[in-house]
Amino acid sequence: MFVVDVTQIGEDGYWVGLEVEEFNRIPEGMTSLSVPPGKYAVKEYEGSASQIMKVYNELHNEMSSAGVRRDLQAWHLEEYPGWLGYRAGV
């Protein structure tokens, strides 16, 4: 998870997370982060990480062609199911 155009301290950087239903005991050295619900454009990709910018460009072009505005101040999510393949959501 990351925010492209960071406006708040604490959102800078790249976050690795796990979806949970509630925050009741957070392990030491970890923090909680709530990503608000929203609509996400999704593009699935399997392959080398060296090609991911091409995939992002394709996704952004498809969004633009569909008249969907990209919110650079919202959380952007990437999913790695089983650490295999690549799924990017913006």
KAQUIJO-V586605 format. One line per field, one symbol per residue. ss: DSSP state (h for helix, s for strand, l for the rest). A space follows every 10 residues. Layout:
ss->???
This chain:
ss->lsslllllll llllllllll llllllllll llllllllll lsssslllhh hhhhhhhhhh hhhhhlllll llllsssssl hhhllssssl
